[in-house]
């Protein structure tokens, strides 16, 4: 993916840029709002990672508003040291697609960036069926089958699996699941998500030979056909 | 500059200084009093004098009419007789009559000569007359009779003059007395306010110098002074609570963040110096990152509590149905309970509209459930109940609403001692029995802050076994329910 990273702190910028480049993404960097805005409007990116507070008079939200004002719908991940709910809402209202507060784990950032990049590509086709390997999900009749065998799921389990299938092949973090499936923006102290995923595994993986839901160490989960 | 400012502050004000608010107030009061008394007496003045004047004029006019009729009926002799009759009947001796012929000779009457100033007839004249040895003022009118005879009729208005003097005296004395009273009142008010203000000023300046334990003395009369004192004491209570909170947080940060920071630092330093292979180094770094994450979590929780306690987060308050929100949380934790073989029981009405911050409530209930599940033994029951009822604490400053919403999480776990319960919602407090379970000691402090944000109270009831954490939150009148009910 072609990614634009706008971040003023050199350490954080290097850390993110190197991490993304190692995985094979092409990263353009800017260390202030002016250059960031210039790059953002002049080139096509798959994802833009935008720090909220930037030097040089143009902050992240200003860049975001300018982009959206020009009908540029490149997915934007807002990075911020402001963890407040109101700040988060402001970031999303300005047109941000996702919001990540500092400090963050690189795995969390990567998972979110990849999810955004993918969403940017297949946003246009509203799907009625999801298919990963031999696992099928009909979003209209709400029926899940694996190898043709029907699997009964609770409504929340269905949404959890739907989220995993929509992000098949990608790492999905616990926070992303909590936000995407439950719409909770706080951190439960216990490993509630792990328990839910393990329940889902009981139904999706246990009766079959190959397991599809994989735990990615220090990051989260990934649904994969192989 | 500064010495000048300091010295002006110490100047004792003179007794009647216009800079004193109470003196200004008393002056204004006295001024108003004087003006109103003046107006009042003026009205009496004009009313009384005017009435007397009209009475004199009416009676003289009536006399004139009657005597002219006598002339037309019986001529000069009848008129003379009538005048003499009247003079005889006049006990007050205030009537004045004089009848003269064409040569100006007096025929009858109680005036010796025709006054020179009276020329025209039908016009009022005021003359000074000497009657019965007294100098007096009279109001007279003349009338021309046929054949050159002239008649003069008047009334002595000495009484009116006396009344005027009397009223003027009253007015002067009233002004003097009112001024005296007003000044006395001003002194009294000044003394009273000074006493009140000085006691407030003493206490507040003691506090400004750092003695937060001082409180306003109450005199127990329930008057305005006591009201002010109570309000100030409440404010001081809140300030000292906040100060304690700040102190506690900084102590806690010093202690509870220093420990993991020290640990991370030691681990990394040790690895940098002594690690022999990459695996050991990598492990040390990973532990360091974990430590930092824990520090961040504690830090964020502290910030969030501080932010909620500042009361600035009510912007997200809205009406919502509490039941599905709580149901979702229960559903989130249900598998966790299941895993520990704990039964999670839900007791809720079908629907319950609530006013508050949905996310905060989710967080609070989530923390309570988290605690309950953490400290419950296997095969026990955790009950999450939501109910609403009449507000027993109605009438307080914050709980003026009729209804109270109660969210309770009851477990059958290890429970807490009474002493621990008192401190349960303090930041970083962890009962000894809980030291070995993971947790930051901030969960209940956050719940407490959230409940307070909703004007409610968090209490704990000891169960046997276990504990019940109860959030009581008052509910304002529901606009959607009360609107149609109040309509026709």
Interface residues (C-beta under 8 A of the other chain):
Chain A: X83 X84 X85 X86 X103 X105 X156 X182 X184 X185 X186 X187 X188 X189 X190 X191 X192 X195 X196 X198 X199 X218
Chain B: X286 X289 X292 X293 X296 X297 X300 X303 X307 X313 X315 X316 X328 X331 X332 X333 X335 X336 X338 X339 X359 X362 X363 X366 X367 X370 X373 X374 X438 X439 X440 X443
